[in-house]
Amino acid sequence: MKIVIIGGVAGGMSAATRLRRLMEDAEIIVFDKGPYVSFANCGLPFHVSGEIAERSSLLVQTPESLKSRFELDVRTETEVLSIDGEKKEVTVSSYGKTYTESYDKLILSPGAKPFVPPMDGLDEAENVFTLRSIPDLDRIMVKLAGLSAGQATVIGAGFIGLEMAESLVKKGLKVTLIEKAPHVLPPLDEEMAAFVEAELVKNGITVITGGSAQAFEEKGKTIILEDGSRLSSDLTILSVGVQPENDLAKAAGIELGLRGGILVDKNYETSISDIYAVGDAIVVKHQITEQGALISLASPANRQGRQVADMIAGHGSANKGSLGTAIVRAFDMVAASTGLSERLARLNFEDVAVVHTTGNDHAGYYPGATPISLKLVFNPKTGAIYGAQAVGQKGVDKRIDVLATAIKAGLTIFDLPELELTYAPPFGSAKDPVNMLGYAASNLAQGLSDSVQWYELKEELAKGKILLDVRNPAEVLAGRFPDALHIPLDSLRERLAELDKNQEYIVSCHSGLRSYIAERILKQHGFKVANLDGAYSLYNTVRPKEILHDEK
């Protein structure tokens, strides 16, 4: 069998090497129009910062090493110009020569290309770059070599945008980050992204949200924003997003779907027989909504490459869909997510509940413990988990990985307390934050607790409800809600007479744990009460200007 693969890196090379392990006698040809067929795409921003010191560390394999170990015919700087599905051949251009190559099976792994919105002056700009490949990286590094200081701008505050903003700060540049969405990290919900934005500001980055760049002047030295304001920029990175690289597929008559993504079936086969596609260019099935989605991540692409190889080799490994599990670091803060955000869950499902918890990455009495803020999105009737988000300095990856696994396995919120996770004081807690998240969600589902979300607080107070703060006096002095009633938790039972059973209350503490205890006390004494989910710490992060600070 002769198998042709168009595009390398994650999906294409995963398919090629798996095919060789399964089919020793197959002829396998890999075409890649770039000079590098196997490189660490996700590592590119970290070479900019210098954390990955050697450029060569990003080059995973070479055509020579792939030939030696896997007997792969890898042809770099070779562009496939067209596909003829009826003749089963591709037309190829390499070093000025054009020829055709036949195939029995064809795998498309063209990846995605940076989305570059139309902007006046962009064609003349000499200091505006995208980052998707090694040649892109090389151009940025040449520009940086001539900048010992200066102003850099990153347009787009997604995962790559955040990594590039941090990297440029570490190179000594003053950085402005521009995001058209209302908050940084649009895949996360607003309140979780607020932790990340605070970290960016703390490290000197100027963050502009709810606005976009409209045009460039002076060969890119001046950026004009949509509100008419102007920014000076010595170096600008466009990180607005990516779009499927679909030119070949479209020209061949392959059916396209969501935002131009290549449509594939559960076996990764396209609308043309014996042509398959994997990676960032395809429309995947989101495992939770079972709807089409574009998920440009390395892990799914690698898995898809392996699965399509299994299908071609006759070993059957059907596409089960993806969750979009992702993680990013911004200086000392880590943010991760899996599944659906609250916004997407509410768009897709009728029964949606949310719970926020805060817990330490390891036992609080062991030195170095740091908090992790977790959010769980779930169905309160069935317990099905729709998604999760986490931010913190350490241990974020472990918790989101556990929750992603739980979703893949079909576990519910009621199973989370049952998970037996490793515990010793330097590594975790006897009740891991994932366990606690399950307890809190189960309390809501079982009716033991009622919650008010941070974005509902103003409306609920306007209805006449009273906010009861059960933190200690020193905590209240450091920052307090306007017009809140203050009774410390440990004094609550003896001061119940100060409360009115005809009045509805919303209780809050620092993170939600003490206020849940207060909620249970009050409910069992006949009071009508709900718990402010995430409590003071969450509200103070997402709406800091609404918090009062008393003079000491």
N, C-alpha and C positions, 0 to 999 in steps of 0.2 A: 504494500500500500504506500502511496506517495501522499504525504501530508504537507501542505504549505501553511505557514503561519505568518500573518502580517502584523508586525509589532511585537516588541519584546517586553522588557521590564517585568512587571508582576504577572499579569495574566498570560502573556505569550510565552514567557520563559518557563513558568510553572507548567503550562500545557506541554511544552516541548520536552522538558526533562522527564515528566511523568510518562509521556508517550514512549520515550526511549526505554524507561524501566519496564514498561508493559509490552513493548513491541520492538524487539531487538532487530528484526529484519526490515522495519519500515524505513522509507526514505523520508527524512524530515528536513525541510528547508525553512529557515526563518529570515524574513526580510525586515529590515528596519531602516527608515530613511535618515536616521541620525547616526552619529559616529559611535554611539554607545548602546549596546543592546541590553545590558544588564547593569543598572546602577541604582543606588539608594535614593530614590526620589524624595522620600520623606526626610532625608538627612541634609538636604540642600541648605535650608536656613541656618543649620548649626555649623556649617563651614563658613558662612558669612560672619558669624559671631566669633569664630576661632575655636569653638568648643570641639569641633572635629578639625583638627589641625591640618591634616594632610588630605588634599583633594583626592589622591589615589585611594583613600579609604572608602570613598563613595562608589568606586567601581567594583561591583560584586564579581562579575565574570567577564571574560573577553571571548571573542570568537575562537581564539586559539585554545583557551582552556575548555570551552564547550565542545570543541571538536575532539580534543584529546580524551575527555572523560565520557562524553555522551554521544560522540559521533554525529554531532549536529552540523548541518551546513548553514552557518550563520553569515548572512550577507548584509553588512552595515553600509550606510550611505547609499542605500538602494531603495528607490521609491517605486511602489506599485502604482501604476498610472490608471489601470482599469481592471475590472473583473468581468469575465464572460461566463455566466453561470451555465449556459447551455453547452458551450464547448469545454467547460471545466478548465479554464486556463486564465492566467493573469498576464498582463503586459507590464514589463518592468523597465525602469530606466536606472542605469548605474554608470557613473563616470563617463557620461556622454554617449553611452550605447543603450539601445533599446532592444529588448527581446521578449519572448513569451515563455512561460513556464506552465506546464500542465499540473493538474492535481487530481487526486481522488477525493480528498477531504480538504476543506479550507477553513482555517480559523482566523477570524478577525479579532485583533487586540490593539486597535489604534489608540485607545486611551481617550483622554479629554484634552481640550486646548483651553487656555485662559480666555475668559470672556472679556472682551475689550469693548466697552460701550463707545458709541460714536461721540467724539469730543473735538471741537474746533481746536486746531493747532497741534493735535497729537502727532500728525505725520511729520511735523517739523521739529518736534521735541527731541532733544539729544540726550536727555538725562532721565527718561522714563523707561522702565523695564518691567517685564513679567518674569516669573520664576517657575519654570516647569521642567527644565532639562539642564544637563551639564553645560551646554553652550550658553544658555541663559545665565547660569551661575558665573561662568567665565567673564561675560560682559559686565556683570555687576561688580565682580571683584576688580576688574580693570578700572572701573569708575571709582570704586572705593579707594584704590591705591593712590589716587590724586586728591583725596579728601581726608585731611587730618582732623577736621572739625567741620561744622556746617549744619545745615538744616535738611532733614530728610522727611519725606511724607510717604505714608503708606495709605493707599486708598482701598478700603475693604478690611473689616475687622473680623473676618472669619478665622479659621484655625491657622492658615498660612500667614495671613496678615498679622496676627498676634505674634507668631514666631519671628517674623521678619522685623516687626517693630522692636521687639526685645533685642534681637541680634544687632540692629543698627544702633540702639542705645549703647550696647556693649562695645561697639566700634567707636564710641565717642561722639556720636551725632545727636543733635537735638531733634526729637521725633514728634511729628503730628500724625495722629491716626484718624482717618475720616471714614465714617460708616453711614450709609443712607438709611439703614433700619433705625428704629428708636433706641437700640442698645447694641453694645458690642456682642460678639458671639451670637448671631441671630438664631442658630439652632437651639440654644438654651432659652429658657423662659427668663423674663426680665429680671426677676428678683435674684436668680442664681447668677446671671451675667453681671449683676451689680457688684458682686464680690470681686470679680475679675477687673472690672473697670476701676474700682478703688485701688487695686494693686498697680494697675498701669499708671494712674495719676500719681500714686505714691513714688513711683520710679521716674517721675519727670516727664511722662508722655502727655502731650496735649490731646485730649480726646474730643472729637466733634462727632456727635450722633444726630440722626434725623436730617442729614444734609449730604450733598454729593458734589463732586467736582464736575464742572460743566465745560471748562475749556482751559487751554494752555496758551501762554504768551511768552515771548522772549526765549524761544526754543526750549520751552519747558521750565524755565526759571521761575515763572509766575503761574500759579494755579488760581483760576477763578471759580469760586463756589457758587452754588445755586442761589444763595442769598445776596450775591454780588460782591462779597468780601474777597480779598486777595491774599494769597499766601506765597511767600518766597520759598523755593525748594531747590536745593543743590542736587538732590537725588530723589526720585519718586518711584515707588513700587506699586504697580497695579495688581491688586489681589481681590478683584471684585467677585470672582467665582470662576467656574469652569463650565464648558459645554461639550457635549459629545463630539468627538472627531468622526463625522459621519459622511464625509464627501465621497469616499469610495463606495460605501454601502448605498448611498442615495443614487449615485450614478449607475450602479449595477441593478437598480430596481428593487432592492431589499426594502421591506416594509419598515417604516420608522414610526415611533410613538412619541411619548412624552418629551417635549422640548427637543425633538430630533434624535432621541435615543433609539438605538437599534432594538427592534422587537425580537425576542427569542422565546422559545417554548421551554418546558421544564428540562429538556435535554440540551439547552443552549443552541438549538438549531434555529436559523433564521427562516424567513419566508421562502428562501430558495434552497432547494434540497442540497445536502452535503456542504452547505456553508454555515458555519457556526460563529458565534461571537461571545466574547467575555470581556470583563473589565469595566473601566469607567464609561465606555461608550454605550453600554447596553441598559435597557430598562429592566430593572429587577423587580421582583415581587416583594413588597414590604411584608414581613412575616406577620405583623400584627393586623394591619388593615387589609392585607391581601390585594392591595392596589399597586399600580406601577409606581416606581420611584427611581430616581437617579442617585446612586450612592458611590461617590468617588473616594474610595478608601482602599488601601493596599491589602488588608486582610481578606475582604470579600473577593478581590480580583485574584489573589493567589488561590483561594479555595475554588473559584470558578474555573481557573485554568486546570487545576487537578481534576475537577469533576468532568469537564468536557473531554479530557484525555481518557478518563474512565469510560465515558459513553462511547467514544470512537473505538476503543479497544474491546468493547463488549462486556465491560464489568459493571455497568449500570450504577450511576450515582447521581440521582436526580437533584435538581435545583430546589431547595426548600425555602428560599427567600433569605432576606437579610434584615438586620435590625438597625444598622448604621451606628454601631458602637464606636465612639471616638473619644480621644483625650488630647489635651493641649496644656502646655506649661506657659505661664506668664510670670517670669521672674520667680518669686517664691510661692506663687499660687498655682494650683493645678485644678483644671476643670474637666469633667468627663460626663458623658451621657450615653444612654442606650435607649432604644425604642422611641416612643413618641413623647414629644413635649406636651405640656398641659394644653397649649393652644391647639396642637394637631389632634390630640385625643378628643377634645371637646368638639372639633369639627367633624370627627368621624364616628363618635359614639354618644349615645344619649346619657348613659350612667357613668359619670366620671367623678372621682374624688381625689383629693390631694392631701398629702401630709408631709410636713417638714420636721426633721429632727436634727439635733446637733450632738455629736459624740466625739470623744478623743480617738486618735488613730491607735493609741495603745493605752494601757492602764494609767489613769491620771496621777497616781502616786509614784509612778516610775518617771525619772527625769526625761524631759524632752517631749512630753505629750503635746500634741497640737490638735485643734478642733477640726472636724469634718462636718460640713453642712450638707445634709442629704435631702432629696426630694423624691417622693414616690407618687406616681400617677397610676390609678387603678380603678377597677370596677367595684364599687362597694357592695353590690349584690352578689356577684359571683366570686370576687376576690382576684379576678384575672389582673395581671400586672401589665400595664400599657407602656410604662417607661420609667426611667429614673435619671437623676442628675446629681452630681456631687461636686463640691469645691472644698479645697483645703490645701494644706502644705504637704502632707504625707498621707499615704494609705488610701488615696482616692481611687487609684487604679484597682486595688484589690477589691474594694466594695462594689464598684461598677462592674467589674468582671464577674463577681459572684451574682449580681443582679441580672446581668446579661445572660449568664448561664441559666438562672432560674427561669427567665422568660423563654429561652430556647427549649427548656425542658418542660414547659407548661406548668410550672409551679405557681401557686397563688400566694397572696399575702399571708394566708394562714400557715403556709409551709415555711415562711422565712424564719419564724422563731425556732423551728425544728432543725435548722441547718447547724451542723456541728463544725464550727470553724476553729482553726488553731488558736490556742490561747497560752500565752505566758506574758508576764508584765511588759517585756520590751516590744512585743509584737501585736498585742490586741487586748481585748477586754473579755471578761467572763461572759458578759452580755455584749456581743459585738454590735457595732452600729447597724449592721444589717439585721440582726435579731431585733434590736430596738425599733427599727423602722417597721418591721413586721408586727411587733406588739402595738405600736401606735396606730397603724393602719387597721389592725384587727379591732381595736377599741372603737374606731369610727364605724366600721362595718357592723359591729355587734350592738351599736347604739349606746355604748358606755361613755362615749364622748361625742360632742358636737363641736364643729370648728367654724371659725370665721377666717377667711383668707385676708392677707395683708391689703389686697386691693378692694376688699369689701368693707374695711373698717370704717371709713368715713361715712359711707351710706348707712351702715348699721347704727352708728352713733347719732346720725341725723334723725333716725327713727325714734330716738329717746333712750336707747340703751346706754348703760354706763360702763366705762372701762375701769376695771378693778385691777390695779397693779399690786402683785403680791411679792415683789422683790424687797430686799432689805433696804433700809434707809440710805446707806452709803451708795448703793447702786442707783437709787432714784436721784440722789444728789448729782451723780455723774452724768445723768441724762434721763429725761422723763417725757412721757406723753402729755400734751396739753390737757388740762381739765380731768385728768384721771384721779380716781379715788385710790388712796394708798393704804393697804393693810398688809403687813408682812405675813407670809404664809404661817409662820410659827405662832402668830397671834390671832389667826383667823377664827378658830373655834371659840375663843373667849370673847370675840368682838362681833359675833353673829348678830347681836341685837342692833348693831349700827346699820344693818342692811335691811332692805324692804323686800318681802317676798312677793309683792306685786310688781316689783321692778325687774327688768331683764338686765343681766350683767354679761360682760365679756371679760374674761380673766386673762392676764398676761404676766409672764415673769421674764427671765432673760432669754431662755431658749424653748420653753414650752413644757418642760418636765414638772416644775413646781406648780405651774398654772393648771396642769392636768390634775395634780393632787388636790388643788384648791377647787377645781371643778367637781371632783368626786365628793369632796366634803360638802360643798354647797348643795349639790343635787340631792344628796341623801338627807339634807335638812330642809328640803322643799323649795329651794330656790331655782329660778329659771336662769340657766347660765350656759355659755359656750366658751370654748378656748380659742384664743388668738393663735392660729397656727404659725409656728416659727417665732412667735412672741417678739419681744423688744429687739433682739439682735438682728432678726431678719428685717423688721420694719426700719430700724436705724440704718441698715445697709442700703436699702432700696429707696428710702425717703428721708435721708439725713437732715434735710432742711426743716422738716416738720417736728423734729425733736428739740425740746428745750433743755438748756444747760444752766443750772443755777450758779451764781457767782459764789466762790468759796470765801 
